[in-house]
Structures are given as C-alpha cells and as structure tokens.
C-alpha cells in the first residue's frame, strides 16, 4: 500500500492529508463516507415528506348526470398511483445513485473512456435493492400477517422491464458494439424509460391489446391504514409540525389512499365573486403565516432533543445514546432545515430542493470514493458496487420497509424495488452515457469506450442468474402461502436468509472478477 500512498497526492480538504499514514487516511475517508450516508438518510426524510405532498395534489372535476343534468364536483388526485410509483418514488429513491453516476460522467467528459464508478454503483444498487431489501420486507409484517401484490399485471410489466433493462445493457456492452457505447444506444436506453411509463399506465388502465388480461384483486377501502393517513381539520388549512425529529420518515404511501385530499389541498366551493375573493384572501394570509411558523419550527426541531417516554431504570443509558446520535445528526438536520416547507406549491419546491442537496452529497461521495481507491489501491469498481451501492440505496430500503409495514398490500414495497432497478439503467446509466457519447460524437466523432466492460458484463450475468432465484421464491411464496411478504415467521426468516445469501454470492463473484482472481 505504500506505493499507492506515494502515488496518491490527491486530498479532500487540506494538503496536509497527504502526509498522514495511509491507514489513518483510509480510516478518515471511510468515516467521512459513512457520515455522508447518514446525511443521505436525513435528507431522504425531508424528500419523502415533500413527495407525499406532491402526490396528494388534486384537481377539480365536474361530472354532469346525463339524465338529471345534476352537477357533481369531485376532487380527483392528479397522480395515477402506478405512475407515481415508477416516477416520483422510484426515481426519487434512486436519485443518489443517479446523481453520482451523472457527476462521474460530467467530470470524465471529453475522455474516450467512461468511468466505472457510476455504472458499478448502479449495478450494485440493483443487487442491493433486489436481495437485502426483499429480505427486510419479507420479515417486516407482523407474525402470521400476509401481504400480497394486488395488481399482478402491473407488477409483471414492471418486472419484465426491469429484467429487460439488464439484458439490454449486456447486449449493448457485448453484442452490438462490444466494449463501446454509441450515441444511439445511449439515447434508446433513456427513451425506454418513457416506454416503461406508458406500458405500466396502459396495464393499470387495462388498455386492450397491450395489457395483460389479469384482473386486479379487490383493493381494501382504506388503501393505507387509518393511522398512517392524512387528517383533516374542518375546512381550514392544517399545518402539522414534526416534533419528533428522530422519527424515521413521513408516510409517503398515502398516494394510494382513495379518499379526498387532506385540507392542505382543500378546494374552495364556487360562491359569488366577492365572498369567494374575501375567503381566499383570509386563507392566503393564514397560510402565509402558518408556512413561516413551519419553516421556523424546522430549525427548532433540528437542534431540539425530544425527551423519550421511558421507564426510569432504562432512561439514563438510552438517553445518553440518544444525545450522542442527536449531536451526530444535528449538523445535517440544521442544514436541511433550509429546505422550504412542504406546504409551499404542493411540495414541489421542497421536492426539487431535496434533490439538489442529494446531488451535493453525491458529489462529496464521488470525491471520497476516488481518494479511498487511490490510497488503498482497491479497484474503484469494487468500492462502487459494495460500499457506494449499499449506502446510496438506503432511501430504497427505507421506502420499501415503510410500505411493507403500513400498506395493506405488497404493491409499493415490491414495485419500488423493481422500478428502482429499471430507473437505475434507463436513467441512471442512460443519461450519463448520453452526455458522454453526445460530446464524443460532436468533438471526436468516436463512440464511448467503457472502462472494465468485461467486469461489468460479468456482474450483469451474475445478477441476472441470482435474480431469477429471487423472483422464483417470491412466486413460490405466493403459491404456497398466498402472499409475497410475511406469513409463517420461520419461513419468512428462511426466505430472508436466502435472499441475503444471493446478495453475498453476487458481491463475492463480482469482486473476484474485477480483481482479476477469476
């Protein structure tokens, strides 16, 4: 390692870092990387709250009875839940990996070889999504509780597009133009994300000829359990403070609730202009004051430590741990308090602001990853599909876990996994490669060469083989137990262990390949 250290003159903040021992430098860089993952977890909480507000947006629809001519005014949600799963949920939870890959592509722009950090992270993230996250979701439901996919047709469509994404990636890497990517291959990769959205929507709406003729299981009246649903307070705007700063995240899965929107999106009745304008003015003033209060409260919550309700005997130890954790996370929470409240513009401003913060953290992660590879001599591809893939996939894990806990079906928990894997390829790899191939085509008239294409192709084959084993078990659980998640506790834990074994196999074989051992 001394040779690597002598050659590694790069540093993160101060040049004095290069004079530190390589062991100490490695430890400090890994520590900083772990702290960035904590930051990703913290901003993910705010991102999910903003997304909850986005998908709760409604529009006014007037229906006229053709017989009586009676008009009925209804509030209909703007977002179709299948599209919300594939776009907002899957895209949002995959954004750390997408940002990392895009940053990696931009900093390598103008070079004939594409960096391996982005593709390695995204393929590794796909494996983490499919195996460890499924492992967690299987054991999350209460003992004996079964949760199944209610709309098998949509899931099959999403699953097929997910599998095809990795088959397609292997084709363009090894078959059509081995070891290089052309502009048209990259462009078609990105366009397939639009085809996925269209096909999934067609399946959800049961369009003839292009949808699978599978009936949707009857959905419960309350798609999200009552305790997880939004609340109304009369006809007034309601802004609720999140007093428990350490609470995991808001329930984003109310996008599937089929009731009217909460009072934050209350649409005013059609009255005479004068009374209506007066009511709007009063409501605007109230909303403005409430938003200021909410934004102020965000900073208060960032530094305040809630006193837990514990027995006296166990209070001291847990309280000390809570204080230490709060001190560790407080700088991130204080920084993210600058994200505007979710109540503004249906959550869109907070949504975009959260993605900007995620991109900033992703940039720091790429720098730290380069330094770790430089100092230790570990292949950057190995770091990408192990440490980076696991750390940046944390939002996916949290989102699917909450869906498995709170939703009455397994649709979003499993859809988030399959859709995230599709987004990883079509957007996460497609967009960075599109940027680089477009530049190379214009500047040099040459395609983009892929660094360590052989290792990436091998990982794709291993992933595809192990993913068949994973999906087969989910199908078997549906046949035997009647649901993909939960069921008998012993078998749930056995399934969990099996999924983790598949992940271990993927990581081990891929690492050995890129290291040149096999």
Buried (B, 14 or more C-beta within 10 A) or exposed (E): BEEBBEEBEEBBEEEEBBEBEBEEBBEBBBEBBEBBBBBBBBBBBBBBBBBBBBBBBBEEEEEEEEEEEEEEEEBEBBBBBBBBBBBBBBBBBBBBBBBBBBBBBEBBBEBEBBBBBBBBBBBBBBBBBBBBBBBBBBBBBEEEEBBBBBBBBBBBBBBBBBBBBBEBBBEBBBEEBEBBBBBBBBBBBBEBBEEBBEBBBBBBEBEEEEBEEBEBEEBEEBBBBEEBBBEBEEEEBBBBEBEEBBEBBBBBBBBBBEBBBBBBBBEEEEEEEEEEEEBEEEBEEEBEEBBEEBBEBBEEBBEBBEEEEEEEEEBEEEBEEBEEEBEEBBBBBBBBBEBBBBBBBBBBBBBEBBBEBBBBBBBBBBBBBBBBBBBBBBBBBBBBBBBBBBBBBBBBBBBBBBBBBBBBBBBBBBBBBBBBBBBBBBBBBBBBBBBBBBBBBEEEEEBBBBBBBBBBBBBBBBBEEBBEBBBEBBEEBBEEBEBBBBBEEEBBEEBBEBBBBBBEBBBEBBBEBBEEEE
